[in-house]
Amino acid sequence: VDPLSARELEVLHLIAGGASNEEIAEQLVIAVSTVKRHVSNILGKLAASNRTRAVTRAQTLGLL
């Protein structure tokens, strides 16, 4: 697994907490398009097909 950046880990923690892209963008003071890019990177790095599977995989790997 490629390591996640610090920002990707922040986004992942917010995803795990149930935050939407818009909520993540607001909390991190970034654009929604940037959140979407981070989510896409996270899914790719964790080989997950969706946000739920990414969280499950991250928990398995000890990232959460």
C-alpha positions in Angstrom: 0.0 0.0 0.0 1.3 3.5 -0.9 1.5 5.6 2.2 -1.2 8.2 2.6 -0.1 11.9 2.9 -0.9 13.8 6.1 -3.8 15.6 4.3 -5.2 12.3 2.9 -5.2 10.9 6.5 -7.1 13.9 7.7 -9.7 13.4 5.0 -9.8 9.7 5.8 -10.5 10.4 9.4 -13.3 12.8 8.5 -14.8 10.2 6.0 -14.7 7.6 8.9 -16.7 10.1 11.0 -19.3 10.3 8.3 -18.5 13.7 6.9 -19.6 14.5 3.3 -17.3 16.1 0.8 -18.8 19.5 1.4 -18.4 19.1 5.2 -14.8 18.0 4.7 -14.1 21.0 2.5 -15.6 23.4 5.0 -13.7 21.9 7.9 -10.3 21.8 6.1 -10.9 25.1 4.3 -10.3 23.6 0.9 -12.4 23.3 -2.3 -14.8 20.4 -2.8 -12.9 19.5 -5.9 -9.7 19.2 -3.8 -11.6 16.9 -1.4 -12.7 14.8 -4.3 -9.1 14.5 -5.5 -8.0 13.4 -2.0 -10.8 10.8 -1.8 -9.9 9.5 -5.2 -6.2 9.2 -4.1 -7.2 7.4 -0.9 -9.4 4.9 -2.8 -6.6 4.2 -5.2 -4.0 3.8 -2.5 -6.2 1.6 -0.4 -7.5 -0.4 -3.4 -11.0 0.4 -2.3 -14.0 0.8 -4.5 -15.9 3.2 -2.2 -15.6 5.2 1.0 -16.9 2.5 3.2 -14.5 0.0 2.0 -11.7 2.5 2.3 -12.5 3.0 6.0 -12.7 -0.7 6.6 -9.4 -1.3 4.8 -7.7 1.6 6.7 -8.9 0.1 10.0 -7.5 -3.3 9.0 -4.2 -1.6 8.2 -4.2 0.3 11.5 -4.5 3.7 9.9 -7.6 4.5 11.9 
